[in-house]
Amino acid sequence: MDSSAPSQSAPSPSATITLGEDHSLLMGIPGSGKLTLEEVRDWLSQPKQHETLSVTLPKGLSAAQGNIFIPEDNPLTRAKIELGRQLYFDPRLSNDNTISCASCHDPAQGYGAQTQFGVGVRGQEGGRNSPVAYNRIVSQAQFWDGRAATLEEQAVGPIANPIEMGNNHETCVADLAANPIYKLQFEKVFGDGVTIDNVGKAIAAFERALVTGPAPYDYQNDLDTFEKLFADDLEYLDEEPELKAQYDAIKAAIAENPMSESAKRGMKLFAGKANCATCHAGANFTDEQYHNLGVGMEADEPDLGRYEVTKEEKDKGAFKTPTLRNIALSAPYMHDGSQKTLQEVVDWYDKGGHKNPWLSDKMKVLNLTDQEKADLVAFMKEGLTGTFPKIQTGRLPE
């Protein structure tokens, strides 16, 4: 261990933060232009940058607090998250300095890419749509097929993929170690310097800090829950000042985060007739499971998804359920990017997908009316669009 590295302290009240709300976390080292060695050294000299962070989730996603996954050997610190931020946006991780993690998981494109497939070095295309990079802190297995057991493992995969970053781990590590600013940060954050495992840990720490804020659904859900819980008392709320104040606060929050009547109807359809909540369940609107929806299964040699990992017959053509939070910002959709709009996605589910021997038993013909389809789309666009944390995409090492 580098004796000059600040010691890692245990979580303390001063080191407790709410992800998605503490905007200092992802805004980089203060200043402008390229990061200098002096700036980084001064910033790293502050003990608070190395405190282990105890994290909570913001309203809405907070119901998934129990699903937070942070490996014991990779605790979150501000210094580690900042190092990961730099690596995430730095095209120097690719073999020709053109592709970064953000190329396919771009904040300006909903942390995905608005292309059917991911595009890597020399314009090469992959065979799957770029999954979004946020709310990963409540997810363990990564990629559409779950082949990476952790974010740490996922983060280093594209570096060595010949059609993504086209690099190799040894060259990537050597290049980073040759940069005095990166070398200093790796030594201070990890003690043992630049290794590919530490690259993965830093990027994973940054990605765990990418958390969406509350959406109109979360406020409307508060109202629906309150009115159901206190259904017999609503007309007597004037006699219960505390309950009345709570009710008024909920309605005021809805006024600031409204949904149209169409979106409200869509919210009910989502949990009912449209059957969406069967898989898009929980606070992050995903069951984190793998399902065959029939997408792409009409091809002569279809992408078999999860089956390629497990080799279990039941997993043929199955892909991971994505989160629907902020889904309107990351078109196109499905693992193969074949659905350009949310309307197309709803149409696909309405017809029950494409029949094949491994089609999920959760896929059923829905017989939705045109208005019901429009209401569902309105809900996904209005009700599930929340905030992203503020983020510095520049400020990389000289």
C-alpha positions in Angstrom: 0.0 0.0 0.0 1.3 3.5 -0.9 2.1 5.1 2.5 1.2 8.5 1.1 -2.4 7.4 0.2 -5.0 8.8 2.6 -6.5 6.2 4.8 -10.0 5.0 4.1 -12.3 6.1 6.9 -15.5 4.4 7.9 -18.9 5.9 6.9 -19.7 9.0 8.9 -22.6 11.5 8.9 -20.5 13.9 7.0 -19.9 11.2 4.3 -23.6 10.3 3.9 -25.0 11.5 0.6 -28.1 11.1 -1.5 -27.2 10.0 -5.0 -28.9 12.1 -7.8 -29.2 15.0 -5.4 -25.6 15.8 -4.4 -24.5 17.5 -7.6 -21.0 18.1 -6.4 -20.3 14.4 -6.8 -20.1 14.3 -10.6 -19.1 17.9 -11.4 -15.4 17.2 -11.5 -12.5 18.9 -9.8 -13.3 22.7 -9.7 -11.7 24.8 -12.4 -11.7 25.0 -16.1 -9.8 23.5 -19.0 -7.6 20.4 -18.9 -6.8 19.0 -15.5 -3.3 19.8 -14.3 -1.2 17.7 -12.0 -1.1 20.5 -9.4 -4.9 20.8 -9.4 -5.4 17.1 -9.0 -2.7 16.8 -6.3 -4.3 19.7 -4.2 -7.8 18.2 -4.5 -6.6 14.7 -3.5 -4.8 16.2 -0.5 -8.3 16.8 1.1 -9.2 13.9 3.4 -12.9 14.2 2.6 -12.2 13.1 -1.0 -11.2 9.7 0.4 -14.0 9.1 3.0 -16.1 6.0 2.3 -19.5 7.3 1.3 -22.7 5.9 2.7 -25.3 6.4 0.1 -29.1 6.7 0.0 -31.3 6.9 -3.1 -33.6 9.8 -4.0 -37.4 9.8 -3.9 -38.9 7.1 -6.1 -35.8 5.0 -6.5 -35.5 5.0 -2.7 -37.9 2.0 -2.5 -35.0 0.0 -4.0 -32.6 1.0 -1.3 -32.4 -2.6 -0.2 -31.2 -3.6 -3.7 -28.1 -1.4 -3.6 -25.0 -3.4 -4.6 -21.6 -2.1 -3.8 -18.9 -4.7 -3.6 -17.0 -4.8 -0.3 -13.7 -4.4 -2.1 -14.9 -1.3 -4.0 -16.4 1.2 -1.6 -17.5 4.6 -3.0 -15.3 7.6 -2.4 -15.4 11.0 -4.1 -11.9 10.5 -5.4 -12.7 7.1 -6.9 -15.9 8.4 -8.5 -14.0 11.4 -9.9 -11.3 9.1 -11.4 -14.1 7.0 -12.9 -15.7 10.1 -14.4 -12.5 11.0 -16.1 -12.0 7.4 -17.5 -15.7 7.3 -18.6 -15.3 10.3 -20.8 -11.7 9.8 -22.0 -11.3 8.4 -25.5 -7.7 7.5 -24.6 -9.0 4.2 -23.4 -9.6 3.2 -27.1 -6.8 2.2 -29.4 -7.2 5.2 -31.7 -8.3 7.8 -29.1 -11.8 8.1 -30.7 -14.1 6.1 -28.5 -15.0 6.5 -24.8 -17.6 4.9 -22.6 -19.7 8.0 -23.2 -19.7 7.4 -27.0 -22.3 4.7 -26.5 -23.6 5.8 -23.1 -23.9 9.5 -23.7 -25.6 11.8 -21.1 -26.9 13.9 -24.0 -28.6 10.8 -25.4 -30.2 9.5 -22.2 -27.0 7.6 -21.3 -27.5 5.4 -24.3 -26.9 6.1 -28.0 -29.5 7.1 -30.5 -28.3 4.6 -33.1 -29.7 1.1 -33.6 -26.4 -0.5 -32.6 -23.4 0.6 -30.7 -20.7 2.2 -32.9 -17.0 1.6 -32.0 -13.6 2.3 -33.5 -13.4 2.8 -37.2 -17.2 3.1 -37.4 -17.7 -0.6 -36.6 -21.2 -1.6 -35.5 -22.0 -4.1 -32.9 -25.2 -6.3 -33.0 -27.0 -4.8 -30.0 -28.4 -1.5 -28.9 -26.5 0.4 -26.2 -28.1 -0.2 -22.8 -28.4 2.8 -20.5 -25.7 3.4 -17.9 -27.8 4.8 -15.0 -29.4 3.3 -11.9 -26.9 0.5 -12.1 -26.3 0.7 -8.4 -29.5 -1.5 -7.9 -28.4 -4.0 -10.5 -25.7 -6.7 -10.4 -25.4 -8.6 -13.7 -24.8 -6.4 -16.7 -25.2 -6.3 -20.5 -28.4 -7.4 -22.2 -27.5 -11.1 -21.6 -26.1 -10.6 -18.1 -22.7 -12.1 -19.0 -20.9 -9.6 -16.7 -21.5 -10.5 -13.1 -20.7 -7.0 -11.9 -20.3 -3.4 -13.1 -16.5 -3.8 -12.5 -16.4 -6.7 -14.9 -18.7 -4.9 -17.4 -16.6 -1.7 -17.4 -13.4 -3.3 -18.8 -15.1 -5.5 -21.4 -15.5 -2.9 -24.1 -11.9 -1.8 -23.8 -10.6 -5.0 -25.3 -13.6 -5.7 -27.6 -12.2 -5.3 -31.2 -15.3 -3.6 -32.5 -15.9 -1.3 -29.5 -12.7 0.3 -28.2 -10.4 -2.1 -30.0 -7.7 -1.9 -27.4 -6.1 -4.5 -25.1 -5.9 -4.3 -21.3 -2.1 -4.3 -21.2 -1.8 -1.3 -23.6 -4.6 0.6 -21.8 -2.9 0.2 -18.5 0.5 1.2 -19.8 -0.9 4.3 -21.4 -2.7 5.4 -18.3 0.4 4.7 -16.1 2.4 6.9 -18.5 0.2 9.8 -17.7 1.4 11.4 -14.5 -2.1 12.7 -13.6 -3.7 9.3 -13.9 -0.8 7.6 -12.3 -1.1 9.9 -9.2 -4.8 9.3 -8.9 -4.6 5.5 -9.2 -1.9 5.5 -6.5 -3.9 7.7 -4.1 -7.2 6.0 -4.7 -6.1 2.3 -4.8 -2.6 2.2 -3.4 -1.4 -0.4 -5.9 -1.5 2.0 -8.9 -2.9 1.4 -12.4 -4.2 -2.1 -13.0 -7.1 -3.1 -15.3 -9.0 -4.2 -12.2 -8.7 -0.8 -10.8 -9.8 0.8 -14.1 -13.0 -1.3 -13.8 -13.5 -0.4 -10.1 -13.2 3.3 -10.8 -15.6 3.3 -13.8 -18.0 1.1 -11.8 -17.9 3.6 -8.9 -18.7 6.5 -11.3 -21.6 4.5 -12.9 -23.1 3.7 -9.5 -23.3 7.4 -8.8 -25.5 7.9 -12.0 -28.9 7.9 -10.4 -32.2 9.4 -11.7 -34.2 11.8 -9.6 -38.0 11.6 -9.0 -40.5 11.5 -11.9 -44.1 12.7 -11.9 -45.1 9.1 -11.4 -43.5 9.1 -7.9 -45.6 12.1 -6.8 -48.8 10.7 -8.3 -48.2 7.4 -6.6 -47.9 9.2 -3.3 -51.3 10.6 -3.8 -52.9 7.4 -4.9 -51.4 5.6 -1.9 -52.5 8.3 0.5 -56.1 8.3 -0.8 -56.3 4.5 -0.7 -54.9 4.4 2.8 -57.1 7.1 4.2 -60.1 6.6 2.0 -62.5 6.7 4.9 -61.0 9.9 6.4 -60.6 12.2 3.3 -63.8 14.1 4.0 -62.7 14.7 7.6 -59.2 15.8 7.0 -59.9 19.3 8.4 -60.2 17.6 11.8 -56.7 16.0 11.4 -54.3 18.9 10.9 -51.2 16.7 10.4 -52.9 14.5 7.9 -54.3 17.5 6.1 -50.8 19.1 5.9 -49.4 15.9 4.5 -52.2 15.6 1.9 -51.8 19.3 0.9 -48.0 18.8 0.5 -48.5 15.8 -1.8 -51.0 17.7 -4.0 -48.6 20.7 -4.1 -45.8 18.4 -5.3 -48.0 17.0 -8.0 -48.9 20.5 -9.2 -45.1 21.1 -9.7 -44.7 17.7 -11.4 -47.9 17.1 -13.3 -49.1 14.4 -15.6 -51.8 14.8 -18.2 -55.0 12.9 -17.8 -53.8 10.6 -20.7 -50.7 9.8 -18.7 -52.7 9.1 -15.6 -54.9 6.6 -17.5 -51.7 5.1 -18.9 -50.4 4.7 -15.4 -53.4 2.5 -14.5 -53.1 0.6 -17.7 -49.4 -0.1 -17.1 -50.2 -1.9 -13.8 -53.4 -3.5 -15.2 -54.6 -4.4 -18.7 -51.4 -3.7 -20.5 -49.5 -6.1 -18.2 -46.3 -4.0 -18.3 -45.7 -4.2 -14.5 -45.3 -8.0 -14.7 -41.7 -7.4 -15.8 -41.2 -3.7 -15.4 -41.7 -4.0 -11.7 -40.3 -2.3 -8.6 -38.8 1.1 -8.0 -36.6 0.9 -11.0 -39.3 -0.5 -13.3 -37.4 -3.7 -14.0 -37.4 -7.2 -12.6 -33.8 -7.6 -13.5 -34.7 -10.9 -15.2 -34.4 -12.2 -18.8 -37.4 -12.8 -21.1 -38.0 -13.8 -24.7 -40.3 -11.2 -26.2 -39.9 -12.6 -29.7 -37.8 -9.7 -30.8 -35.5 -10.7 -33.7 -36.6 -14.3 -33.5 -37.9 -14.3 -37.1 -34.2 -14.2 -38.3 -32.6 -17.3 -39.8 -29.9 -17.1 -37.1 -31.4 -15.1 -34.3 -29.4 -13.6 -31.4 -30.1 -16.1 -28.6 -29.2 -13.7 -25.8 -29.0 -15.2 -22.3 -28.8 -18.7 -23.8 -25.2 -17.9 -25.0 -24.3 -17.4 -21.3 -26.2 -20.2 -19.6 -26.6 -22.7 -22.4 -30.1 -23.5 -20.9 -32.8 -24.1 -23.5 -35.3 -21.9 -21.6 -33.0 -18.9 -22.1 -33.0 -18.9 -25.9 -33.8 -15.4 -27.2 -34.2 -14.0 -23.6 -32.8 -10.6 -22.8 -32.7 -8.5 -19.6 -35.6 -6.2 -18.8 -34.4 -2.6 -19.0 -35.4 0.1 -16.6 -38.2 2.4 -17.9 -37.1 5.4 -15.9 -36.3 8.2 -18.4 -37.0 5.7 -21.2 -38.3 8.5 -23.5 -34.8 9.9 -23.7 -33.0 6.8 -25.0 -34.6 5.6 -28.3 -34.3 3.3 -30.2 -35.6 0.3 -28.1 -35.2 -3.4 -27.6 -31.9 -5.3 -27.5 -31.5 -4.9 -31.2 -32.7 -1.3 -31.5 -35.5 -2.5 -33.9 -38.2 -0.3 -32.3 -37.7 3.3 -33.2 -40.4 4.8 -30.9 -42.3 3.9 -27.8 -45.4 3.7 -29.9 -43.8 0.8 -31.9 -42.9 -0.8 -28.6 -46.5 -0.7 -27.4 -47.7 -2.1 -30.7 -45.2 -5.0 -30.3 -46.5 -5.9 -26.9 -50.1 -5.4 -28.0 -49.8 -8.1 -30.6 -48.1 -10.5 -28.1 -44.6 -10.3 -29.7 -43.3 -12.7 -32.3 -44.3 -16.3 -31.7 -41.4 -18.8 -31.2 -40.8 -21.9 -29.1 -39.2 -19.9 -26.2 -41.6 -17.0 -26.0 -42.2 -15.8 -22.5 -45.5 -16.9 -21.0 -45.9 -13.3 -19.8 -46.3 -12.2 -23.5 -50.0 -12.1 -24.3 -52.2 -10.4 -26.9 -53.5 -7.3 -25.2 -56.2 -6.0 -27.6 -55.5 -2.4 -26.6 -57.5 0.4 -28.2 -55.7 3.2 -30.0 -56.5 5.5 -27.1 -55.1 3.0 -24.6 -51.9 2.8 -26.6 -51.6 6.5 -26.7 -52.2 6.7 -22.9 -49.5 4.2 -22.2 -47.0 6.1 -24.3 -48.0 9.3 -22.6 -47.3 7.7 -19.2 -43.9 6.5 -20.2 -43.0 9.9 -21.7 -44.5 12.1 -19.0 -44.8 9.9 -15.9 -41.4 8.2 -16.0 -39.2 11.1 -17.0 -37.2 12.5 -14.1 -34.0 14.3 -13.6 -30.4 13.3 -14.3 -27.6 14.4 -11.9 -25.6 17.4 -13.1 -22.3 16.2 -14.6 -19.0 17.5 -15.9 -18.3 15.8 -19.2 -15.0 17.6 -19.8 -12.1 18.4 -17.4 -9.9 15.4 -18.4 -6.2 15.1 -17.6 -3.7 16.9 -19.8 
